[in-house]
Amino acid sequence: MSEELEILVVDDEKRLADPFATWLETEWSAEAAYSGEGALEKLSDSVDVVLLDRRMPDLSGDEVLTEIRDAGYDCQVVMVTAVDPDFDIIDMGFDDYLVKPVSRDELIEIVEDVTTRATYEAEIQEYYSLVSKKALLESKKTERELAGNEEYQELRERVAELEARVDDAVAGLTTHDDFVAVFQDLQSESSD
């Protein structure tokens, strides 16, 4: 991936956090925090991905995740933990979940996956929003009115551009789970 990302690795075990950060630094900028409080101190709007352990003393990963979402940070969060997932994860606001032990390749792949999915989701959301606006205008305006309106023409061009990207995004979803997750997110956001 050519995009420069900032990654925050959060694990109370320094012997894990440091190697994880070092592995990721071969591709992007990575920094380690060794506690939940330390993570919140290092967190900023420039952080793109947080790799977060769940089981930490004082402030757990679950609590850090809640703080990240409540504060409105626009980062991807991957739980990287020895805690096997249970039904409690259903309401948690993370983007993916890895169970330790994990390899360097797995960490790099998960960072690439969550950042790519975030881009796809934003473009898919924009596409559906613009298609809706286009359809509404087409149902209310005459062809002549539409043809003579510069904003509508720009809207049509943007819809066509996004349609090609959305097609690529859907084709780029590597698993059935990826595909279902993107469209479930879209459905839940459109019903809010």
C-alpha positions as CSV (number, residue, x, y, z in Angstrom):
1,M,0.0,0.0,0.0
2,S,1.4,3.4,-0.9
3,E,-0.8,5.4,1.4
4,E,1.0,6.7,4.5
5,L,-0.9,5.6,7.5
6,E,-0.4,6.3,11.2
7,I,-0.9,3.2,13.4
8,L,-1.2,3.0,17.2
9,V,-0.4,-0.4,18.7
10,V,-1.9,-0.7,22.2
11,D,-0.9,-3.7,24.4
12,D,0.2,-3.8,28.0
13,E,2.8,-6.4,27.1
14,K,5.7,-4.5,25.8
15,R,7.2,-7.7,24.4
16,L,4.3,-7.8,22.0
17,A,3.6,-4.2,21.4
18,D,7.1,-3.3,20.3
19,P,7.5,-6.1,17.7
20,F,4.0,-5.4,16.3
21,A,5.0,-1.7,15.9
22,T,8.3,-2.6,14.4
23,W,6.6,-5.0,11.9
24,L,4.2,-2.3,10.8
25,E,6.9,0.4,10.5
26,T,8.2,-1.5,7.4
27,E,5.0,-0.2,5.7
28,W,3.7,2.8,7.6
29,S,4.3,4.9,10.7
30,A,3.6,3.0,13.9
31,E,3.8,3.8,17.6
32,A,3.2,1.7,20.7
33,A,1.3,2.5,23.9
34,Y,1.5,0.1,26.8
35,S,-1.8,0.9,28.6
36,G,-5.3,2.1,27.9
37,E,-4.5,5.5,29.4
38,G,-1.3,5.7,27.3
39,A,-3.3,4.9,24.2
40,L,-5.8,7.7,24.9
41,E,-2.9,10.1,25.5
42,K,-1.3,9.2,22.2
43,L,-4.5,9.1,20.2
44,S,-5.1,12.0,17.8
45,D,-7.0,12.8,14.7
46,S,-4.0,11.8,12.6
47,V,-4.1,8.1,13.8
48,D,-5.7,6.0,11.0
49,V,-5.6,2.5,12.7
50,V,-5.5,1.4,16.3
51,L,-4.5,-2.2,17.1
52,L,-6.0,-2.7,20.5
53,D,-5.6,-5.5,23.1
54,R,-8.7,-6.2,25.1
55,R,-7.3,-7.4,28.4
56,M,-5.2,-4.7,30.0
57,P,-5.1,-3.6,33.7
58,D,-6.7,-0.3,34.8
59,L,-8.3,0.6,31.5
60,S,-9.3,-2.4,29.3
61,G,-9.3,-2.4,25.5
62,D,-13.1,-2.5,25.6
63,E,-13.1,0.8,27.6
64,V,-10.5,2.3,25.3
65,L,-12.6,1.4,22.3
66,T,-15.7,3.1,23.9
67,E,-13.6,6.2,24.6
68,I,-12.3,6.3,21.0
69,R,-15.9,6.0,19.5
70,D,-17.4,8.4,22.1
71,A,-14.7,11.0,21.3
72,G,-15.6,10.7,17.6
73,Y,-12.2,9.7,16.3
74,D,-12.4,8.6,12.7
75,C,-9.9,5.7,12.9
76,Q,-10.2,2.0,12.2
77,V,-9.9,-0.2,15.3
78,V,-8.8,-3.8,15.2
79,M,-8.9,-5.8,18.4
80,V,-5.7,-7.9,18.6
81,T,-6.2,-10.0,21.6
82,A,-5.9,-13.4,23.3
83,V,-9.6,-13.2,24.3
84,D,-11.7,-15.5,22.1
85,P,-14.7,-13.6,20.7
86,D,-18.0,-14.1,22.4
87,F,-21.5,-12.6,21.9
88,D,-20.3,-9.5,23.8
89,I,-18.5,-8.4,20.6
90,I,-21.8,-7.8,18.8
91,D,-22.3,-4.3,20.2
92,M,-18.7,-3.3,20.1
93,G,-17.6,-0.7,17.6
94,F,-14.4,-2.3,16.3
95,D,-13.7,-2.9,12.6
96,D,-12.0,-6.3,12.9
97,Y,-10.8,-8.8,15.4
98,L,-7.6,-10.9,15.5
99,V,-6.9,-13.6,18.1
100,K,-3.3,-13.9,19.2
101,P,-0.8,-15.2,18.3
102,V,-0.6,-13.2,15.1
103,S,2.1,-13.0,12.5
104,R,3.7,-10.0,10.8
105,D,1.8,-10.8,7.6
106,E,-1.5,-11.1,9.4
107,L,-1.0,-7.6,11.0
108,I,-0.1,-6.0,7.7
109,E,-3.0,-7.7,5.9
110,I,-5.5,-6.6,8.5
111,V,-4.4,-3.0,8.4
112,E,-4.6,-3.0,4.6
113,D,-8.1,-4.7,4.8
114,V,-9.6,-2.3,7.3
115,T,-8.3,0.8,5.6
116,T,-9.5,-0.4,2.2
117,R,-12.9,-1.3,3.5
118,A,-13.2,2.1,5.1
119,T,-12.6,3.8,1.7
120,Y,-15.0,1.5,0.0
121,E,-17.7,2.1,2.5
122,A,-17.4,5.9,2.2
123,E,-17.6,5.7,-1.6
124,I,-20.5,3.3,-1.5
125,Q,-22.4,5.6,0.9
126,E,-21.7,8.6,-1.2
127,Y,-22.7,6.7,-4.4
128,Y,-26.1,5.7,-2.9
129,S,-26.7,9.2,-1.6
130,L,-26.0,10.8,-5.0
131,V,-28.1,8.2,-6.9
132,S,-31.0,8.9,-4.6
133,K,-30.7,12.7,-5.3
134,K,-30.4,12.1,-9.0
135,A,-33.5,9.9,-9.0
136,L,-35.4,12.4,-7.0
137,L,-34.5,15.2,-9.4
138,E,-35.3,13.0,-12.4
139,S,-38.8,12.3,-11.0
140,K,-39.6,16.0,-10.4
141,K,-37.9,17.8,-13.3
142,T,-38.4,17.7,-17.0
143,E,-35.6,16.4,-19.3
144,R,-35.2,19.9,-20.6
145,E,-34.7,21.3,-17.1
146,L,-32.2,18.6,-16.3
147,A,-30.3,19.1,-19.5
148,G,-29.9,22.8,-18.9
149,N,-28.7,22.5,-15.3
150,E,-25.0,22.5,-14.7
151,E,-25.2,21.1,-11.1
152,Y,-27.3,18.2,-12.3
153,Q,-24.8,17.5,-15.0
154,E,-22.0,17.5,-12.5
155,L,-24.1,15.1,-10.3
156,R,-24.5,12.7,-13.2
157,E,-20.8,12.8,-13.8
158,R,-20.0,12.1,-10.2
159,V,-22.5,9.3,-10.1
160,A,-20.9,7.7,-13.1
161,E,-17.4,8.1,-11.6
162,L,-18.5,6.5,-8.3
163,E,-20.4,3.8,-10.1
164,A,-17.2,2.6,-11.6
165,R,-15.4,2.7,-8.2
166,V,-18.3,1.0,-6.4
167,D,-18.2,-1.8,-9.0
168,D,-14.4,-2.1,-8.4
169,A,-15.0,-2.0,-4.6
170,V,-17.6,-4.8,-4.7
171,A,-15.3,-6.8,-7.0
172,G,-12.5,-6.2,-4.5
173,L,-14.4,-7.6,-1.5
174,T,-12.4,-10.8,-1.0
175,T,-14.9,-12.8,1.0
176,H,-18.6,-13.2,1.3
177,D,-18.3,-11.8,4.9
178,D,-16.7,-8.6,3.5
179,F,-19.5,-8.2,1.0
180,V,-22.2,-8.8,3.7
181,A,-20.5,-6.5,6.2
182,V,-20.4,-3.5,3.8
183,F,-24.0,-3.8,2.9
184,Q,-25.2,-4.4,6.4
185,D,-23.4,-1.2,7.4
186,L,-25.1,0.7,4.6
187,Q,-28.5,-0.7,5.6
188,S,-28.1,0.2,9.3
189,E,-26.9,3.8,8.4
190,S,-29.7,4.4,6.0
191,S,-32.3,3.3,8.7
192,D,-30.8,5.6,11.3
